[in-house]
Amino acid sequence: MDTDERPGIGELIRTGERSFSFEFFPPKDEAGEAQLWQAIRELEPYRPTFVSVTYGAGGTTRDTTVAITGRIARETAMVPLAHLTCVGHTVEELRGVVTSLAECGVRNVLALRGDPPGGPGSPWVATDGGVDHASDLIRVIKEAVDVTVGVAAFPEGHVDAPDLDADVAVLKAKQDAGAEFAITDMVLRASDYFGLLERAAAAGVDFPIIPGVMPILNINSMRRMAEFSRREIPAEVVDRLRPFEDDKDGLRAEGIRIATEMCDEMLAGGAPGLHFYTLNRSKATREIFEALKITA
């Protein structure tokens, strides 16, 4: 199918079939690129609804993101979703990036404000000539090219939101600006995801919200990632992992079990699908799929 004929991700999700998708990041060297493409090829048989490629802080991976998503569009049957952030770009530069993506056959963009230039936890600093919010970025994208736009959502609220009501009001503003679906930050317990769905519905958000999943394979690494958004691994999860503190393989297996149970609960509760943060590896995702009886 010609890339221009592939339906947008919003349309694909609204067909009613469950969406399964994978996220990758641009590699730093040739070995990383080989690992990335190995993961992509190993996951392609599962026929994901889409695959996403992240965007480095301040646009540091701009060219690589465009190249990878373009190659996915050209060489695979998968629908690529390119991330784009406000950080470090003027409006003209943002228009140039989405135009380049469209020319490469990429018709879906995830619009993100992005982390502050100083890194997670530092104050937000606007880029001269740029935009400050994902909702503004959506408008820039939509004015430049005809693509489907998705956005981020946060099960426990965005780190900069004063409260959960303010957080979901931002999500509604993204929908009003033209977003057609959302992918959440990694979900640490199913109840947080369901709480987000309730708040979103009450605020008038009616587009699909896909939960993001990352199994805990190393508890210290996951703690650091959670701390970036000022979150904590739930106590009930820590309690299940604690017996395996000195058993790397056992902890990994329990982390896979916890993620599988959470995925099963979210799907049973009406989640439109699952989005896996792969870290450019496929094994853990494939193990969860096997446990959920999702076959290639």
N, C-alpha and C positions, 0 to 999 in steps of 0.2 A: 504494500500500500504506500502510495506517495505520502511524504510527511505532511503535506498540506491537507491531505484527506483524512488524517487520523483525527478522531474526535478529541475535544478538549477534556482535561481531567475532570472538571466539574460535571460535564455531560456523562462521562464514563461512570462516575460514582453514582449519579442520579438514576442510572438504569436499574438499580436495585440489587445488582450482584455485589457480593462482598469484594472490597478492594484490598489487595495485598501489594505493598510497595516497599522499596528498599532505598536507603540513603547512603551515598558514598561521598568521599571528600577528595579533592584534587591531590594527587601524590606529589612528593617533593623530588623524587629521582626516578631513574629507570627501573630500579628494583620495585619501588612502590607502585609504579605504573603497571608492571607485570602482575603484581599481586592484585591490584584493582581489577584488571581485565579478567584475571582468573576468577575472582569473586563474581563479576558480572556474568561471565559465561556459565558458572555453576548455578546461578540463581535464575538465569533466563528461562530454563525449562519450566519453572513454576508459573510462567506467563503473568508476571506482575502487571497490575493496572498501570503503574508508572514507576520510574526510578528517578531519584533526585540527586543533584550534585551541589555540594555546598559552595559557599563563596567566602574566601579568606578575609580576615579583618582588614578594613580599609581598602578592599578591592585588590589585595595582594595576589589573589589567584585568578583575577579576572580572565586573562587570556586562556589559562588552563581550563577554567570552568566552561568557557565558551567552546574550547576545542573538544573536551570530553563529551559534553552534552550533544554537540554537533555530530561526533562520531557515533554516539549511541543512536541518534536519529537516522544516520546513514546506514550503519552496519548491523543494526539489530531490529527486531520487531517491537522493541519496547518503546514506550512513550517517555521521553526525558522531561524532567522538570528542573529548570535552572534556578538556583537561589540568586537573589540580588538584594544588596543592602544599601542603605542611605549613606553609609560611612565613607568619607573620603572622596565623594564624587559630587560634581556640580550637576545641575539638571541636564545640561547639554551632554555631559559625559554619560549620565544614566540613559539618556535617549540613544546615545551611540552604542551602549552595551546591548540594550534590548533589540536594537536594529540588527546588530551583528548576530545575536541569537536567532532572530527570525530568519535571517539570510542563511543560517546553518540548518534550518529546518526545525528549530526548537520553538514550539508554539505554546509552551506553558512556563510560567514564571512564578516562583515563590517570593513575594515581596516582604522584606523584613527591615525593620529599623536597623538592626544590627547592634552589636556590643559597642559601648563607648570606645573612642579611639585609644584611651588609656587602659583598656582591658576591663573585664567584668568587675563590677564594684566601684569603678571610678565614675565621676560625674559625666553626664552626657554633654558633649561639645558639638555644636552644629558645624557643618562644613560650609564655608562661604560659598554662596551661590547654589547650595544644595537644598535638601528638604529634611525635616526633623522627624517625621512620623511615617509609619508604613502606609497610612491612609493617603498621605500626600504622594508617596512613591507610586501607589497604585494608579493615581490619576496621571502621573507622568508616563507610566508604562502604557496605559490605555490610550493616551493622546498620541503616542509615538507609533504603536503597532497594534495589530489585532491579535491578541493572545489571551489565553485563559490565565487568570491570576489567582493564586492561593496565598494564604497567610498563616502565621503562627498563632497558636492559642496556648493557654497556660493553665494546667489542671489546678495549681495552687496559687494562681495569680502571678502576673509579671513582677519581677523584682522591684521595679520602679513604681508600681501601682500603689496608691495609698490604701486601697482596700479592694475586696473582690468585686464590689459593685462598679467601681471605677475601672477595674480591669476588663469586665465584660462590656462596659460602655465603649471601650476602645475597640473591642472585637466587632461590636455593632457598627462603629464608624468605618471599619475596614469593609464590612459587607456593603454599607451604603456607598462606598467609593468604587465598588465594582468587583470585590472579591467573590469567588464562587465556592470556595471550600477552605477548610483550615486543617492543619496538622498540629498536634499538640507537642509541646516539650515532652521529654520522656516521662511516662506515667509511672509512679512508684507504688500506687495501689489503686485498684479499680474504683473505689468509692470517690477518690479525687476526680477521676474522669467523669463519673456520673453527676457529681456536684457541678462540674463545669457545664455539662449538658443542661442541667436544670436552670442554672443562672442564665445561660445563653438563650434558652427558649423564652424565659421570662422577659428578657431584654429585647426580644423580637428577632434574634438571630435564627435563621431557618436554613442555612446552608449546612452541608455535611461537615462534621468535625471528626477527623480520624485520629485515634490515639497513637502516640509514638511509643515504641517499645525498645528497651535496651536491657537484656538480661544482665544480672550482676554476676560477672565471672571473676572479679577481683574487688573485694569490698573497699579497699583503700582507694582504688581508682574511682569507684563510684561515689565514695564520700567526697572526693575532691570535685567531681563533676557537679554533685548536688550543691556543694558549697558555693559554686560560681553563681547560682541563682538563689543563694541564701535559703536552701532547703535542707532537710535532713532525711536520711533513709528512715522509713517508719520503724518504730520499735518492734512491731511484730515481725518485720522482715529480718531485722538484726538478730532477734531471738532465734529465728530458724537457721541463720547462718553461723551463729556463734559456736555451735559444736564442731564446726569444720574450720576453725581459725588456723589450725596447723595441718590441714588436709586440703591442699590446693585442688586436687581432683574432686574431692567430695564437695567442696564449696562450689565449684563450677557446676556440678551436677545438681546441687540444690538450687542454685541460681536459675538454672534452666527450668527446673520444676516450678519454681515460684513464678517465673515469667509465663510459663505455659498455663498455669492456673489462672493468672490474671488475664491473659488473652482470652481464654475460654469464657471467663466471667464477663468480660467486656463485650464479646461477640454475642453471648446469650442475652445481654442486657440491651442490645440494639446498636452497638457500634457498627458503622458502615464498613469497617475493615480494620486493618492493622498496618502501621508504617514502622519498619524496622531500621534502627540506627545500627548499621553493620560494622562500622569502623574498617571498611574495606576488606572484611573477611566474611565468609559465608557459612562456616560450620555451625555456629550457635543458632543462626536463623534456621538452617536446614533441620537441626535437631528439634527446634520448637515446632516447625511444620510437621515433622514426623510424629511428634507427640499429639499434635492437634489433628492428625490424619489428613493433612493437606498434602497432596501428592503432586509431583511434577507431571 
